[in-house]
Amino acid sequence: MAGLEVLDLRKSYGDVAAVSGISFTVRPGEIVGLLGPNGAGKTTTLHALAGLVHPSGGRALLDGLPLEGQKARLGFVPEQPEVFPLLTVEEHLGFIARAYRLGPGWQEEGDDILRRLHLAEVAQRAGGALSKGMKQKLLIACALLHHPTLLLVDEPMVGLDPAGQRELIGALRAARAAGTAILLSTHILSSAEEICDRVVILQRGRLIAEGSLADITAQAGSLEEAFMDLTEA
Amino acid sequence: MSGYSALLYLEWRTLLAQLRLLLRARGRLVIWALVLAYFAFIVSRGRAGMPHLPDAAALYAVALWLLSLGLASIGGRRCLLARPADLALVVPSAIPPDRIVVWTLARQALSQLRLLVVVAVFWVPQMAASGGVGWGTLLYAVGLSLIAAMALRYVLLDLGRWGSLARWLLLAAFAALALLTALALLGDGLAGVSQLATSIWPLSLALQALLGQGLALLAFGLAAVLLVAAMVALAPRIVRLGVDWGLLPLLARTRGAGRYSAAALRQERLTARVGRRALRRRDWPGRGDLALCGVELARLYRTLWPRTASLIALLWVFAGVAGALAAERGVPWQIVPAFVAYVMVLSGAAVSSVQLQAVLATPLWSQTPGALGRKLLAWFLPGALTGGVGWTGVAVGWLLGAHQTLLALWSLPLGLALMLMVRGIGLVGWSFLPNAVDQRVVAVWLRLLLTVVAAALAGACGVAGYALGGVGPAVAVAALSALGEAYLCLRLAALRIGRMDFVRPSEGRA
């Protein structure tokens, strides 16, 4: 199957099981929301998929091949928007272009992404001088520059003002339209409702629900109600 | 080569930005000019052929070098990937782990070149000049050994608990070699120094490398290449460990949630528990002071007890036995106290920068009403006294073994006072140059010079005390003057820190 396949993924820290054998898929051109209360294992799942932590068990495949060997096809945006404080916005893109060996057209592409995210006017500003929202948008620009097959985004709305959230949603939709598989963790259910095609709900490291928004909200009426029902059960 | 070109681009642009910042700050330029003038003076002295003690100088340099390497090779796991942006932009990128590790190694070896400053301040330039060794050879020898030490650190990192044990054994071996050097220097006199240095391996190898002998340099080169190869082979695991033990806890601290890794989770829970308990006790004096003291004590307890504390106690016993054996053979008792004082004061001043940015970001500093100076003192004392007891215990053990009971008793307060002075200077140094990556060399140089001046002042007071009434008054006066200097450092640091943006005590500042 094309896209991301997560099979029985597990991660433990000593006796604490942060993720306990979860399985789900993200198809190309699809945005899947990873939802769950605090401590549910969302960030750990994303970190394991991004290769930041070593899973205790299970597998992740991208287009049928192990994800581990395909970092060049992966984009990752962490929850905390940490950028290089002394590099300008433009230089961040230069770094990414070299890291992914992008062709000569990357600068025009980068300018376009910066314009779409309203970062063009701060292109010469150092990372340390950016606001939290701008840093978040810069990391998203860096993650999109190399056209990833799979984009992992951890709590992207945190720290963004309403206009920033709108721009981000636009950028994610554009990536989806280009065929990118997107796995997005968020606390903001209204955003998930607006942008996600399907959702995966975790609680205490276990997958408790998975399906399209229509399926999940069919009985409860809204995603928030469904979420509360599922996580309080 | 895509990985390296990206990482080189990152370093190059960062360097350019740092230079731009430096050129805009006149104060920093002045300090840099002073540092460069100092080095020019040292080198010119060496070239002028002034009278030296080449053997002694060489051995001091080797001893210091060995200790520095020991410290570098046991460095904490948190040092591997230290920049939060690495988590977002480097580790998950297409850059292969082996290149990330090699790049990290090169960055850290370069940053550790400040150790050269330590060596340079004392003897090496003069030794190099008198021994006919060029700066190129010297840099090659020290650079290679640093790379080897760093690579060894990462390889040991992969061995888990065994690696931890190996790190301690390694440091003990380095310390023993450094001690041997001091013994040779102070015990046998200069005549026996060369003989000893050329007879003990790897002390002899280190000395030969510093003196520019080809085979020794080749051996260092081979060791460095082998260790780097081992490190590259283990790169994926090393990067993961670096993320788990370095970056994730770092992010957890700045995020305040503490759920990124098991280690961070435990530390955050502990700090929160102690802090909450202390804050509930409204009747405690100081209003925040003792809470900070409690948190710091808890941190020390968790990091030192039981393994490190046991090793330190073992070292004291070992020093006692060695002291007894040495006394039987007529070795002068002054050797070990002099060596301990040397390492504690000079090396300690060089390598121990008191970093406060993470500590000051916690609510206990900004939300409690006590004066900043008192809070600083309450936070500062446990760490400084613990370090002081650890080091001074070695001298006390040796002196007790050598049947110098009265001197052993005197050395304890003096050792503690000296450690407070050294740490106080570290605190002042940080308060003047906080978070300045480009100022690291300057900061080491500044701390060393301040420490030399402060120690000389305390020593002069001690000499005056000796003239008045013998050893007892000498130690008492020296200790009191060191304490006074430590107090002044604390007051000055509090004054500086109080002006920083991230500290907003609700009432009163020192």
Interface residues (C-beta under 8 A of the other chain):
Chain A: Y13 G14 V16 N38 G39 T43 H47 A50 G51 L52 V53 H54 K71 A72 L74 F76 V77 P78 E79 Q80 P81 E82 V83 F84 P85 L86 L87 T88 E91 H92 G94 F95 I96 R98 A99 Y100 R101 A126 G127 L139 C142 H146
Chain B: S2 G3 S5 A6 Y9 L10 R13 T14 A17 Q18 L21 R83 P84 A85 L87 A88 L89 V90 V91 P92 S93 A94 I95 R240 V243 D244 L247 L248 L251 T254 R255 R259 Y260 S261 A262 L265
